[in-house]
Amino acid sequence: MSHEQVVEVTSQVTSQENMEFDNEYDEIRKYSEFLNPNAVTPTRNVIEAYVSHLYAKEKLKLKQELATIPNRISLSFDLWTSCTTETYICLTAHFVDANWKLNSKVLNFYLVYAPTGGEMCERILELLNDWGIEKKIFSLTLDDSFEKVNLQEQLKTQLGLQNGLLCDGKFFHVHCFARVFKLIVEEGLKLVSDAVYKIRESIWFVRDEKNTREKFKECIEKVGGVDSSVRLHLDKSMNVNSIYLMLESAVKYRRVFESLHLYDDNYKLCPSVEEWKRVEKMCAFLLPFSETANMLNGTTNPASNLCFLQVWKVQCVLVESLRDEDEVIKRMAERMMSEFEKYWDEYSVVLALGAVLDPRMKFSTLAYCYSKLDPSTCEQKLQQVKRKLYMLFDEYVSKNTSGLKRIIQDQSLPLQKKLKSLSHSLFDELKVHHQQLVTQTGKSQLDIYLDESDLDFRCYEDMDVLQWWKSNNNRFPDLSILACDLLSVPITTVASDFEFCMGSRVFNKYKDHGEDDGDDDFEERTNEVDGDEKMEKASNDYDFEDDDNDGDD
């Protein structure tokens, strides 16, 4: 292996494994020399220089890609804190590339000191100018802390002064979907905390010692009719999905837990009959939240069209729970609905626009969803979404520079160049002619799209919506670009593994690699954060399992 290859491989290992140049790299050198005393391991300075070179090369490629795509770019912004309480800003770009694939790229991960809204705004503007995308921004997704509200207002003003936003920034600010749902669920779980606590402690009790597991096994056999292959989950990771799995698994062992005190005198925390009923209702209540978390965790970049139906299902559950006979469930739903309504009126438009530009849904699906929730306001909501969609579409049409103008410019080219592109020009001419016929009928691309029948969900359940727009780009040139921008709006600011997490985003000692001098060399490493340490799995005859047993070591 040549010296250049050694440098390249060593650099890749160092970057991919997030190793420190100061300490951990020395261990690599020692290990290499132990395996082969004649090995010549590159110095830290060489590796650091090569990694910096790789970063500069990849940054240039991404910068060129962002400059050439015809559509706009949505941003997500978040703050991360190290275990030494240092604050980092994380700026991520979301866009549809030339192959009509959704992309999410961390642009900058930067150390800031005592950040304020004004300082963060100034820094982000510098970063956007550095990437050359300050006039291509569509939206910014962030949660609603005081500093971040100030940030989005100031950033919106500054980008507006540069004529960098559409419709005077009406679609610029997007709430963090995960943050909103986290607040909703936290509010609701406060009222059922006693029942959840007893379930958690009951599972801990069964898992704690081999003796208790044996008694639990005996109890299962005596009770009978219980599927013992079902895993008992613990919500160690403290997110919505793990809480739901814990409650759901415990309910399946309800009769066993209710009888366990007969076989083990030390078991004292069995939920009451009323609490078991409440837990069963909580399972049905949390199911759409869990499904939404799974959707986000199972998708690299979940598009906004996928979220509309999930949020609608959550709202349906909330509305139903407001009429529940159990006063605790009813009060829980009231508190959650109060949080929901703080954000839904504004955020629903973004999700609704994404749903309309899904050819399987359009306005017919919106009409059904709105009417099921409240028939009296259905038409008003539809008209509001339609008005905003047409306003946005008109903005895209007014900025269009393709089509007829390009053909006219081609006519002034030298004859030799015209002949070389004759075939392509003929097709362009036919496209322009078709567009003129459409214009003569008084119908826009959006009118035609909405007039066409919806695609059948049964036949197109797994359809890639962006690929549909790619196939229909020639028919809807302006509308397809709008679809790209709306479908690439990020619905959350955090990595998928942390959707709906009840904790904050903090680096632990393994990811906090000391002082950062402000360089952006750490940018591509920042989507990984370790959670709590993995809980030791008990060895027994059952599938007693931590919900996060596949997490980070």
C-alpha positions as CSV (number, residue, x, y, z in Angstrom):
1,M,0.0,0.0,0.0
2,S,1.4,3.4,-1.0
3,H,1.9,6.2,1.5
4,E,-1.0,8.2,-0.1
5,Q,-3.3,5.2,0.3
6,V,-2.3,4.9,4.0
7,V,-3.1,8.6,4.5
8,E,-6.4,8.2,2.8
9,V,-7.5,5.1,4.7
10,T,-6.3,6.4,8.1
11,S,-8.1,9.7,7.5
12,Q,-11.3,8.0,6.7
13,V,-11.1,5.8,9.8
14,T,-10.4,8.9,11.9
15,S,-13.3,10.9,10.5
16,Q,-15.9,8.1,10.5
17,E,-15.1,7.0,14.1
18,N,-15.1,10.6,15.4
19,M,-11.6,10.2,16.8
20,E,-9.6,13.0,18.5
21,F,-6.4,14.1,16.8
22,D,-4.7,14.7,20.1
23,N,-5.4,11.5,22.0
24,E,-7.2,8.7,20.2
25,Y,-5.1,9.0,17.1
26,D,-1.9,8.2,19.1
27,E,-3.6,4.9,20.1
28,I,-4.1,4.1,16.4
29,R,-0.4,4.7,15.7
30,K,0.6,2.5,18.6
31,Y,-1.7,-0.3,17.5
32,S,-0.4,-0.1,13.9
33,E,3.2,-0.3,15.0
34,F,2.4,-3.2,17.3
35,L,0.9,-5.1,14.3
36,N,3.8,-4.1,12.0
37,P,6.9,-2.5,13.6
38,N,7.9,-1.4,10.1
39,A,4.7,0.4,9.5
40,V,5.0,4.2,8.8
41,T,1.9,5.8,10.2
42,P,1.1,9.3,9.0
43,T,1.6,12.1,11.7
44,R,-1.4,13.9,13.2
45,N,-0.6,17.0,11.2
46,V,-0.7,15.1,7.9
47,I,-4.0,13.4,8.8
48,E,-5.5,16.7,10.0
49,A,-4.4,18.4,6.8
50,Y,-5.9,15.7,4.6
51,V,-9.2,15.7,6.5
52,S,-9.4,19.5,6.0
53,H,-8.6,19.0,2.3
54,L,-11.4,16.4,2.0
55,Y,-13.8,18.8,3.8
56,A,-13.0,21.7,1.5
57,K,-13.4,19.4,-1.5
58,E,-16.8,18.1,-0.4
59,K,-18.0,21.6,0.6
60,L,-17.2,22.9,-2.9
61,K,-19.1,20.0,-4.5
62,L,-22.2,20.7,-2.3
63,K,-21.9,24.4,-2.9
64,Q,-22.0,23.9,-6.6
65,E,-24.9,21.6,-6.3
66,L,-26.9,24.1,-4.2
67,A,-26.1,26.8,-6.8
68,T,-27.4,24.7,-9.8
69,I,-30.6,23.3,-8.6
70,P,-33.6,25.4,-9.8
71,N,-35.6,25.0,-6.6
72,R,-35.2,26.6,-3.2
73,I,-33.7,25.3,0.0
74,S,-35.3,24.9,3.4
75,L,-33.3,25.2,6.6
76,S,-33.5,23.7,10.0
77,F,-31.7,25.2,13.0
78,D,-31.1,23.8,16.4
79,L,-28.8,24.4,19.4
80,W,-26.7,21.6,20.9
81,T,-24.9,21.6,24.3
82,S,-21.8,19.7,25.2
83,C,-21.2,18.1,28.6
84,T,-19.0,21.1,29.3
85,T,-22.0,23.4,28.7
86,E,-20.6,24.8,25.4
87,T,-23.3,25.7,22.9
88,Y,-23.2,24.8,19.2
89,I,-25.5,25.9,16.4
90,C,-26.4,23.3,13.9
91,L,-27.6,24.6,10.5
92,T,-29.0,22.0,8.0
93,A,-30.1,22.4,4.4
94,H,-33.0,20.3,3.0
95,F,-33.6,20.3,-0.7
96,V,-34.5,18.2,-3.7
97,D,-31.5,17.4,-5.9
98,A,-31.1,17.0,-9.7
99,N,-32.3,13.4,-9.4
100,W,-35.5,14.5,-7.6
101,K,-34.3,12.9,-4.3
102,L,-34.8,14.6,-0.9
103,N,-31.5,15.5,0.7
104,S,-30.5,16.7,4.2
105,K,-27.0,18.1,4.6
106,V,-25.5,19.6,7.7
107,L,-24.0,22.9,6.5
108,N,-22.4,24.1,9.7
109,F,-21.9,22.9,13.2
110,Y,-20.4,25.9,15.0
111,L,-19.3,26.8,18.5
112,V,-20.9,30.0,19.9
113,Y,-20.5,31.7,23.2
114,A,-23.6,33.0,25.1
115,P,-25.6,33.2,21.9
116,T,-28.4,35.8,21.6
117,G,-31.0,36.1,18.8
118,G,-29.1,39.0,17.2
119,E,-25.7,37.2,17.3
120,M,-27.1,34.0,15.9
121,C,-28.9,35.9,13.2
122,E,-25.7,37.6,12.2
123,R,-23.7,34.4,12.2
124,I,-26.3,32.5,10.1
125,L,-26.4,35.2,7.5
126,E,-22.7,35.0,7.2
127,L,-22.9,31.2,6.8
128,L,-25.7,31.5,4.1
129,N,-23.6,34.1,2.2
130,D,-20.6,31.8,2.5
131,W,-22.7,29.0,0.9
132,G,-24.2,31.4,-1.7
133,I,-27.8,30.5,-0.9
134,E,-29.0,33.7,0.9
135,K,-31.4,34.3,-2.0
136,K,-32.7,30.7,-2.3
137,I,-34.2,30.1,1.1
138,F,-37.8,28.9,1.3
139,S,-38.3,28.2,5.0
140,L,-36.7,27.8,8.4
141,T,-37.7,25.1,10.9
142,L,-37.0,25.7,14.6
143,D,-38.6,25.3,18.0
144,D,-40.1,28.1,19.9
145,S,-37.7,29.2,22.7
146,F,-37.6,32.9,23.2
147,E,-34.2,33.3,21.6
148,K,-35.2,31.3,18.6
149,V,-38.4,33.3,18.1
150,N,-36.2,36.5,18.0
151,L,-33.8,34.7,15.6
152,Q,-36.5,33.8,13.1
153,E,-38.0,37.3,13.2
154,Q,-34.6,39.0,12.6
155,L,-33.5,36.5,10.0
156,K,-36.8,36.9,8.2
157,T,-36.4,40.7,8.2
158,Q,-32.8,40.5,6.9
159,L,-33.5,38.0,4.2
160,G,-36.5,40.0,3.2
161,L,-34.4,43.1,2.7
162,Q,-32.2,41.1,0.3
163,N,-35.4,40.1,-1.6
164,G,-34.6,36.5,-0.7
165,L,-38.0,35.3,0.5
166,L,-41.2,34.4,-1.3
167,C,-44.6,36.2,-0.5
168,D,-42.9,38.5,2.0
169,G,-41.8,35.6,4.1
170,K,-45.3,34.3,4.9
171,F,-44.1,30.7,4.6
172,F,-40.7,31.2,6.2
173,H,-41.2,30.1,9.8
174,V,-42.1,26.4,10.4
175,H,-42.6,25.0,13.9
176,C,-40.6,21.9,14.9
177,F,-43.1,19.1,14.6
178,A,-41.3,16.9,17.1
179,R,-41.1,19.7,19.6
180,V,-44.8,20.5,19.3
181,F,-45.8,16.9,19.8
182,K,-43.3,16.5,22.7
183,L,-45.1,19.4,24.5
184,I,-48.5,17.9,23.8
185,V,-47.6,14.5,25.2
186,E,-45.7,15.8,28.2
187,E,-48.8,17.9,29.1
188,G,-51.1,14.9,28.9
189,L,-48.8,12.4,30.7
190,K,-48.7,14.6,33.8
191,L,-52.2,13.6,34.7
192,V,-51.6,9.8,34.4
193,S,-48.1,9.8,35.9
194,D,-49.1,7.6,38.8
195,A,-50.4,4.8,36.6
196,V,-47.3,5.1,34.3
197,Y,-45.0,5.0,37.3
198,K,-46.7,1.8,38.7
199,I,-46.3,0.1,35.3
200,R,-42.7,1.0,35.0
201,E,-41.9,-0.1,38.6
202,S,-43.8,-3.4,38.0
203,I,-41.7,-4.2,35.0
204,W,-38.5,-3.3,36.9
205,F,-39.6,-5.5,39.8
206,V,-40.1,-8.5,37.4
207,R,-36.8,-7.9,35.7
208,D,-34.7,-7.2,38.8
209,E,-33.8,-10.6,40.0
210,K,-33.8,-14.2,38.8
211,N,-36.1,-15.2,41.7
212,T,-38.8,-12.7,40.8
213,R,-38.6,-13.7,37.1
214,E,-39.2,-17.4,38.1
215,K,-42.2,-16.4,40.2
216,F,-43.5,-14.3,37.3
217,K,-43.1,-17.3,35.0
218,E,-45.0,-19.5,37.5
219,C,-47.8,-16.9,37.7
220,I,-48.0,-16.9,33.8
221,E,-48.5,-20.6,33.8
222,K,-51.1,-20.5,36.6
223,V,-53.1,-17.7,35.0
224,G,-53.1,-19.3,31.6
225,G,-54.1,-17.8,28.2
226,V,-51.2,-15.3,28.2
227,D,-48.9,-15.1,25.2
228,S,-45.5,-15.2,27.0
229,S,-43.6,-14.5,23.8
230,V,-44.7,-10.8,24.1
231,R,-41.8,-8.7,25.2
232,L,-42.0,-6.5,28.3
233,H,-40.6,-3.1,27.3
234,L,-39.1,-0.4,29.6
235,D,-39.3,3.2,28.6
236,K,-35.6,3.8,29.4
237,S,-35.1,6.2,26.4
238,M,-38.1,8.3,27.7
239,N,-39.6,9.0,24.3
240,V,-43.2,8.7,23.2
241,N,-42.7,5.5,21.3
242,S,-41.0,3.7,24.2
243,I,-43.7,4.8,26.6
244,Y,-46.4,3.5,24.3
245,L,-44.6,0.1,23.9
246,M,-44.1,-0.2,27.6
247,L,-47.8,0.4,28.3
248,E,-49.0,-1.8,25.5
249,S,-46.8,-4.7,26.6
250,A,-47.8,-4.4,30.2
251,V,-51.5,-4.5,29.3
252,K,-51.1,-7.9,27.7
253,Y,-49.8,-9.2,31.0
254,R,-52.5,-7.4,33.1
255,R,-54.0,-10.6,34.6
256,V,-50.5,-11.8,35.5
257,F,-49.6,-8.6,37.3
258,E,-52.9,-8.6,39.1
259,S,-52.2,-12.1,40.4
260,L,-48.5,-11.7,41.1
261,H,-48.9,-10.6,44.7
262,L,-50.3,-14.2,45.4
263,Y,-46.9,-15.6,44.4
264,D,-44.6,-12.9,45.6
265,D,-45.3,-11.0,48.8
266,N,-42.8,-8.3,47.9
267,Y,-44.9,-7.1,44.9
268,K,-46.8,-4.0,46.1
269,L,-47.2,-1.7,43.1
270,C,-49.9,-3.3,41.0
271,P,-52.1,-0.6,39.3
272,S,-55.7,-0.5,40.4
273,V,-58.6,-1.6,38.2
274,E,-59.3,2.0,37.3
275,E,-55.6,2.6,36.5
276,W,-55.5,-0.4,34.3
277,K,-58.5,0.9,32.4
278,R,-56.8,4.2,32.1
279,V,-53.6,2.6,30.8
280,E,-55.6,0.8,28.1
281,K,-57.2,4.1,27.0
282,M,-53.7,5.6,27.0
283,C,-52.5,2.9,24.6
284,A,-55.2,3.8,22.1
285,F,-54.5,7.5,22.8
286,L,-50.7,7.3,22.2
287,L,-51.0,5.0,19.2
288,P,-51.1,7.8,16.5
289,F,-48.2,9.5,18.3
290,S,-46.2,6.3,18.2
291,E,-47.1,5.7,14.5
292,T,-45.9,9.2,13.7
293,A,-42.6,8.6,15.6
294,N,-42.1,5.4,13.6
295,M,-42.8,7.2,10.4
296,L,-40.2,9.8,11.2
297,N,-37.6,7.3,12.5
298,G,-38.1,5.1,9.4
299,T,-37.7,7.8,6.8
300,T,-34.5,9.6,6.0
301,N,-36.3,12.9,5.3
302,P,-40.0,12.6,5.8
303,A,-41.9,14.9,3.5
304,S,-44.7,17.2,4.8
305,N,-47.3,15.4,2.8
306,L,-46.8,12.2,4.9
307,C,-47.4,14.1,8.1
308,F,-50.8,15.6,7.3
309,L,-52.8,12.4,7.9
310,Q,-50.8,11.5,11.0
311,V,-51.5,14.9,12.6
312,W,-55.1,14.6,11.6
313,K,-55.4,11.2,13.3
314,V,-53.9,12.8,16.4
315,Q,-56.4,15.6,16.3
316,C,-59.3,13.1,15.9
317,V,-58.1,11.1,19.0
318,L,-57.9,14.4,21.0
319,V,-61.5,15.4,19.9
320,E,-62.8,11.9,20.8
321,S,-61.1,12.0,24.2
322,L,-62.7,15.3,25.0
323,R,-66.0,13.3,25.3
324,D,-64.5,10.5,27.4
325,E,-66.5,9.5,30.5
326,D,-63.2,9.2,32.5
327,E,-62.6,12.6,33.9
328,V,-58.8,12.1,34.1
329,I,-58.6,11.2,30.4
330,K,-61.0,14.1,29.6
331,R,-58.8,16.6,31.5
332,M,-55.7,15.2,29.8
333,A,-57.2,15.6,26.4
334,E,-58.2,19.2,27.2
335,R,-54.7,20.1,28.3
336,M,-53.2,18.4,25.2
337,M,-55.7,20.1,22.9
338,S,-54.8,23.5,24.4
339,E,-51.2,22.9,23.5
340,F,-52.2,21.5,20.1
341,E,-54.2,24.6,19.1
342,K,-51.3,26.9,19.9
343,Y,-49.5,25.7,16.9
344,W,-51.9,23.9,14.6
345,D,-53.6,26.9,13.0
346,E,-50.3,28.1,11.6
347,Y,-48.5,24.8,11.1
348,S,-51.5,23.1,9.5
349,V,-51.2,25.2,6.3
350,V,-47.7,23.9,5.6
351,L,-48.8,20.3,6.0
352,A,-52.0,20.9,4.0
353,L,-50.1,22.4,1.1
354,G,-47.8,19.4,1.0
355,A,-50.9,17.1,1.1
356,V,-52.5,19.0,-1.8
357,L,-49.4,18.5,-4.0
358,D,-49.6,14.7,-3.4
359,P,-51.6,13.5,-6.5
360,R,-53.3,10.9,-4.4
361,M,-54.8,13.4,-2.0
362,K,-55.3,16.9,-3.3
363,F,-58.3,18.9,-1.9
364,S,-60.6,15.9,-1.7
365,T,-58.7,14.4,1.1
366,L,-58.5,17.7,2.9
367,A,-62.2,18.1,2.6
368,Y,-62.8,14.7,4.1
369,C,-60.4,15.3,7.0
370,Y,-61.7,18.8,7.8
371,S,-65.4,17.8,7.6
372,K,-64.8,14.9,10.0
373,L,-63.3,17.2,12.6
374,D,-65.8,20.1,12.2
375,P,-68.2,20.3,9.2
376,S,-69.1,23.9,10.0
377,T,-65.5,25.2,9.4
378,C,-64.5,22.8,6.6
379,E,-65.2,25.1,3.6
380,Q,-63.5,28.0,5.3
381,K,-60.3,26.0,5.9
382,L,-60.3,24.7,2.4
383,Q,-60.6,28.2,1.0
384,Q,-57.8,29.4,3.2
385,V,-55.4,26.6,2.0
386,K,-56.5,27.2,-1.6
387,R,-55.9,31.0,-1.4
388,K,-52.4,30.5,0.0
389,L,-51.5,27.8,-2.5
390,Y,-52.5,30.1,-5.4
391,M,-50.7,33.0,-3.9
392,L,-47.5,30.9,-3.7
393,F,-47.9,29.5,-7.1
394,D,-48.4,32.9,-8.7
395,E,-45.1,33.9,-7.1
396,Y,-43.3,31.0,-8.8
397,V,-44.9,31.8,-12.2
398,S,-43.8,35.4,-11.9
399,K,-40.2,34.3,-11.3
400,N,-40.1,31.8,-14.1
401,T,-37.4,32.4,-16.7
402,S,-37.8,29.1,-18.7
403,G,-40.0,28.1,-21.6
404,L,-40.7,30.8,-24.3
405,K,-37.8,33.1,-23.4
406,R,-35.3,30.3,-23.8
407,I,-36.7,29.5,-27.3
408,I,-36.5,33.1,-28.4
409,Q,-32.9,33.3,-27.3
410,D,-32.1,30.1,-29.2
411,Q,-33.4,31.8,-32.4
412,S,-30.6,34.4,-32.2
413,L,-27.8,31.7,-32.0
414,P,-25.5,31.0,-35.0
415,L,-26.9,28.6,-37.6
416,Q,-24.3,25.9,-36.8
417,K,-25.3,25.8,-33.1
418,K,-29.0,25.8,-34.0
419,L,-28.6,22.7,-36.2
420,K,-26.8,20.8,-33.4
421,S,-29.7,21.4,-31.1
422,L,-32.5,21.1,-33.7
423,S,-34.1,18.0,-32.2
424,H,-34.1,19.4,-28.7
425,S,-35.4,22.8,-30.0
426,L,-38.3,21.1,-31.8
427,F,-39.4,19.5,-28.6
428,D,-39.0,22.8,-26.7
429,E,-41.2,24.4,-29.4
430,L,-43.9,21.8,-29.0
431,K,-43.8,22.3,-25.2
432,V,-44.2,26.1,-25.7
433,H,-47.1,25.5,-28.1
434,H,-48.8,23.3,-25.6
435,Q,-48.3,25.9,-22.9
436,Q,-49.8,28.6,-25.2
437,L,-52.9,26.4,-25.8
438,V,-53.3,26.0,-22.0
439,T,-52.9,29.7,-21.5
440,Q,-55.6,30.4,-24.2
441,T,-58.0,28.2,-22.2
442,G,-57.4,30.4,-19.2
443,K,-56.2,27.5,-17.0
444,S,-52.9,27.5,-15.2
445,Q,-50.7,24.5,-14.4
446,L,-52.2,24.5,-10.9
447,D,-55.8,24.6,-12.3
448,I,-55.1,21.6,-14.6
449,Y,-53.4,19.6,-11.8
450,L,-56.3,20.1,-9.4
451,D,-58.9,19.3,-12.1
452,E,-57.4,15.9,-12.9
453,S,-58.6,12.9,-10.9
454,D,-56.8,11.9,-7.8
455,L,-54.6,8.8,-8.1
456,D,-56.1,5.7,-6.4
457,F,-54.4,5.1,-3.0
458,R,-54.9,1.4,-3.4
459,C,-52.8,1.3,-6.5
460,Y,-50.2,3.9,-5.5
461,E,-49.8,3.3,-1.7
462,D,-46.0,3.2,-1.9
463,M,-45.6,5.9,-4.6
464,D,-42.6,8.2,-4.5
465,V,-44.3,11.6,-4.8
466,L,-41.2,13.4,-6.0
467,Q,-40.7,10.9,-8.7
468,W,-44.2,11.5,-9.9
469,W,-43.4,15.2,-10.2
470,K,-40.2,14.4,-12.0
471,S,-42.3,12.4,-14.6
472,N,-44.7,15.3,-14.9
473,N,-42.2,18.1,-14.9
474,N,-42.7,18.9,-18.6
475,R,-46.5,19.3,-18.0
476,F,-46.1,21.3,-14.8
477,P,-42.7,23.1,-15.0
478,D,-43.5,25.8,-12.4
479,L,-45.7,23.7,-10.2
480,S,-43.2,20.9,-10.0
481,I,-40.6,23.3,-8.6
482,L,-43.1,24.5,-6.0
483,A,-43.8,20.9,-5.1
484,C,-40.1,20.2,-4.6
485,D,-39.9,23.2,-2.2
486,L,-43.0,22.3,-0.2
487,L,-42.2,18.6,0.1
488,S,-38.6,19.4,1.2
489,V,-39.7,21.5,4.2
490,P,-38.3,19.8,7.2
491,I,-40.9,19.0,9.8
492,T,-38.4,18.6,12.7
493,T,-35.0,20.0,13.7
494,V,-33.6,16.9,15.4
495,A,-32.1,13.7,14.2
496,S,-34.7,10.9,13.7
497,D,-33.5,8.8,16.6
498,F,-34.5,11.6,18.9
499,E,-37.9,12.4,17.6
500,F,-40.4,13.0,20.4
501,C,-37.6,12.5,23.0
502,M,-38.4,13.9,26.4
503,G,-34.8,14.9,27.0
504,S,-32.6,17.7,25.6
505,R,-29.9,17.4,22.9
506,V,-26.6,17.1,24.8
507,F,-23.3,15.6,23.8
508,N,-21.8,13.1,26.2
509,K,-18.1,12.7,26.9
510,Y,-17.6,10.4,23.9
511,K,-19.0,12.9,21.4
512,D,-17.6,16.1,23.0
513,H,-14.1,16.3,21.6
514,G,-12.8,19.2,23.6
515,E,-12.5,22.8,22.5
516,D,-13.6,23.7,19.0
517,D,-11.8,26.6,17.5
518,G,-14.8,27.5,15.4
519,D,-13.8,25.7,12.3
520,D,-16.4,23.8,10.4
521,D,-14.4,20.6,10.1
522,F,-16.8,18.9,12.5
523,E,-19.9,19.5,10.3
524,E,-20.4,16.1,8.8
525,R,-20.2,14.3,12.2
526,T,-23.0,16.1,14.0
527,N,-26.1,14.0,13.3
528,E,-24.9,11.4,15.9
529,V,-25.5,11.8,19.6
530,D,-25.2,9.1,22.2
531,G,-28.2,8.5,24.4
532,D,-28.2,7.0,27.9
533,E,-26.0,4.0,28.5
534,K,-27.5,0.7,27.3
535,M,-29.3,-1.0,30.1
536,E,-28.0,-4.5,30.9
537,K,-30.4,-7.1,29.5
538,A,-31.6,-9.7,32.0
539,S,-31.0,-13.3,30.9
540,N,-34.1,-15.3,31.4
541,D,-36.6,-17.5,29.7
542,Y,-38.7,-14.5,28.5
543,D,-38.2,-11.6,26.1
544,F,-37.8,-9.0,28.8
545,E,-36.4,-6.1,26.8
546,D,-35.3,-2.5,27.1
547,D,-36.9,-0.4,24.5
548,D,-33.5,1.1,23.5
549,N,-31.5,-2.1,23.5
550,D,-30.4,-1.4,20.0
551,G,-29.1,2.0,20.9
552,D,-25.6,3.3,21.2
553,D,-23.0,1.5,23.2
